[in-house]
Amino acid sequence: GYHGLHTWIQRQLGKPSKCKHCGIIGYGRRMHWANINHTYKRNLEDWVRLCPKCHSKHDREFIKINRN
């Protein structure tokens, strides 16, 4: 499921420490692995490190684009 996939990604790619979009370093902050195209498959090239703020923005933009 969703949680298991994120656990697998973290085991494969490690814990993210720097946001790919804004460049913030994740010391003391929680960083996320975000699925780029929202298909949630075990494709390591389809994941990006994002801070919570950029992850939220990434998801909102995807929803906005696919709503139309």
Backbone as CSV, one residue per row, in Angstrom:
resi,resn,N_x,N_y,N_z,CA_x,CA_y,CA_z,C_x,C_y,C_z
1,GLY,0.800,-1.186,0.000,0.000,0.000,0.000,0.854,1.266,0.000
2,TYR,0.203,2.362,0.238,0.829,3.686,0.201,1.987,3.791,1.193
3,HIS,1.748,3.412,2.449,2.779,3.511,3.480,3.944,2.565,3.174
4,GLY,3.632,1.362,2.744,4.669,0.393,2.405,5.548,0.873,1.265
5,LEU,4.954,1.524,0.291,5.715,2.058,-0.833,6.679,3.140,-0.360
6,HIS,6.215,4.033,0.504,7.087,5.080,1.022,8.224,4.496,1.879
7,THR,7.941,3.435,2.616,8.988,2.755,3.392,10.011,2.157,2.441
8,TRP,9.564,1.534,1.363,10.459,0.949,0.366,11.331,2.030,-0.281
9,ILE,10.731,3.163,-0.658,11.479,4.262,-1.273,12.563,4.749,-0.321
10,GLN,12.215,4.914,0.937,13.197,5.397,1.912,14.340,4.396,2.092
11,ARG,14.028,3.100,2.052,15.090,2.099,2.151,15.997,2.145,0.929
12,GLN,15.416,2.383,-0.242,16.190,2.408,-1.490,17.004,3.692,-1.647
13,LEU,16.393,4.823,-1.326,17.003,6.122,-1.613,17.526,6.844,-0.373
14,GLY,17.227,6.330,0.804,17.677,6.967,2.033,16.714,8.055,2.482
15,LYS,17.086,8.704,3.567,16.249,9.787,4.078,16.633,11.072,3.360
16,PRO,15.667,11.753,2.775,15.985,12.994,2.076,16.412,14.081,3.052
17,SER,17.360,14.923,2.626,17.826,15.979,3.521,17.793,17.363,2.883
18,LYS,17.612,17.440,1.574,17.595,18.746,0.897,16.461,18.769,-0.123
19,CYS,15.640,19.819,-0.061,14.511,19.956,-0.973,14.999,20.259,-2.389
20,LYS,14.518,19.496,-3.341,14.906,19.665,-4.746,14.390,20.992,-5.316
21,HIS,13.253,21.489,-4.829,12.680,22.719,-5.370,13.256,23.985,-4.759
22,CYS,13.239,24.095,-3.437,13.664,25.346,-2.800,15.076,25.282,-2.229
23,GLY,15.641,24.075,-2.113,17.012,23.923,-1.653,17.210,23.945,-0.153
24,ILE,16.126,24.030,0.616,16.261,24.058,2.066,16.853,22.738,2.552
25,ILE,17.735,22.832,3.515,18.342,21.644,4.113,17.437,21.159,5.239
26,GLY,17.282,19.867,5.340,16.313,19.293,6.259,16.782,19.001,7.658
27,TYR,17.827,19.631,8.139,18.238,19.390,9.518,17.163,19.898,10.468
28,GLY,16.651,18.995,11.279,15.619,19.379,12.228,14.257,19.586,11.588
29,ARG,14.158,19.413,10.304,12.885,19.537,9.588,12.574,18.208,8.944
30,ARG,11.330,17.936,8.778,10.935,16.699,8.130,10.937,16.899,6.622
31,MET,11.594,16.018,5.922,11.642,16.059,4.463,10.837,14.872,3.926
32,HIS,10.334,14.988,2.718,9.460,13.966,2.133,10.027,13.441,0.823
33,TRP,9.708,12.202,0.524,9.859,11.687,-0.833,8.497,11.875,-1.493
34,ALA,8.458,12.618,-2.587,7.198,12.877,-3.298,7.234,12.185,-4.654
35,ASN,6.132,11.605,-5.030,6.026,10.951,-6.330,5.776,12.010,-7.395
36,ILE,6.627,12.056,-8.403,6.583,13.115,-9.403,5.286,13.085,-10.209
37,ASN,4.920,11.929,-10.751,3.745,11.890,-11.627,2.503,11.306,-10.958
38,HIS,2.577,11.080,-9.648,1.428,10.623,-8.856,0.881,9.262,-9.269
39,THR,1.744,8.380,-9.811,1.305,7.021,-10.136,1.687,6.029,-9.045
40,TYR,2.597,6.407,-8.156,3.005,5.623,-6.996,3.438,4.210,-7.357
41,LYS,4.358,4.132,-8.321,4.943,2.846,-8.698,6.362,2.769,-8.153
42,ARG,6.917,1.594,-8.143,8.272,1.390,-7.615,9.317,1.722,-8.677
43,ASN,9.252,2.929,-9.166,10.213,3.464,-10.128,11.019,4.528,-9.395
44,LEU,12.272,4.227,-9.086,13.090,5.131,-8.279,13.316,6.483,-8.943
45,GLU,13.231,6.554,-10.252,13.442,7.821,-10.968,12.214,8.724,-10.917
46,ASP,11.110,8.223,-10.368,9.864,8.978,-10.315,9.603,9.564,-8.929
47,TRP,10.684,9.752,-8.149,10.560,10.296,-6.809,11.501,11.470,-6.648
48,VAL,11.085,12.460,-5.865,11.875,13.667,-5.663,11.829,14.052,-4.178
49,ARG,12.931,14.616,-3.689,12.997,15.089,-2.298,12.344,16.463,-2.216
50,LEU,11.389,16.621,-1.314,10.721,17.909,-1.132,10.485,18.183,0.346
51,CYS,10.565,19.463,0.709,10.166,19.867,2.053,8.635,19.823,2.096
52,PRO,8.036,19.843,3.276,6.567,19.781,3.356,5.862,20.879,2.549
53,LYS,6.404,22.098,2.568,5.782,23.211,1.839,5.789,22.953,0.328
54,CYS,6.930,22.540,-0.206,7.019,22.273,-1.646,6.233,21.030,-2.034
55,HIS,6.176,20.035,-1.140,5.401,18.822,-1.416,3.920,19.161,-1.539
56,SER,3.442,19.994,-0.635,2.044,20.424,-0.678,1.759,21.185,-1.971
57,LYS,2.661,22.084,-2.345,2.500,22.857,-3.580,2.494,21.929,-4.794
58,HIS,3.392,20.945,-4.810,3.475,19.970,-5.900,2.143,19.224,-6.053
59,ASP,1.585,18.777,-4.946,0.317,18.042,-4.983,-0.842,18.937,-5.416
60,ARG,-0.882,20.183,-4.925,-1.960,21.110,-5.312,-1.911,21.403,-6.810
61,GLU,-0.712,21.592,-7.356,-0.582,21.866,-8.795,-1.048,20.679,-9.617
62,PHE,-0.737,19.462,-9.167,-1.175,18.253,-9.873,-2.699,18.173,-9.882
63,ILE,-3.316,18.431,-8.737,-4.783,18.381,-8.644,-5.402,19.454,-9.540
64,LYS,-4.835,20.645,-9.525,-5.355,21.753,-10.341,-5.286,21.406,-11.835
65,ILE,-4.173,20.852,-12.273,-3.991,20.502,-13.693,-4.963,19.411,-14.102
66,ASN,-5.165,18.418,-13.255,-5.998,17.278,-13.598,-7.472,17.480,-13.345
67,ARG,-7.826,18.596,-12.749,-9.231,18.919,-12.526,-9.889,19.352,-13.821
68,ASN,-9.111,19.940,-14.719,-9.655,20.466,-15.984,-9.735,19.441,-17.056
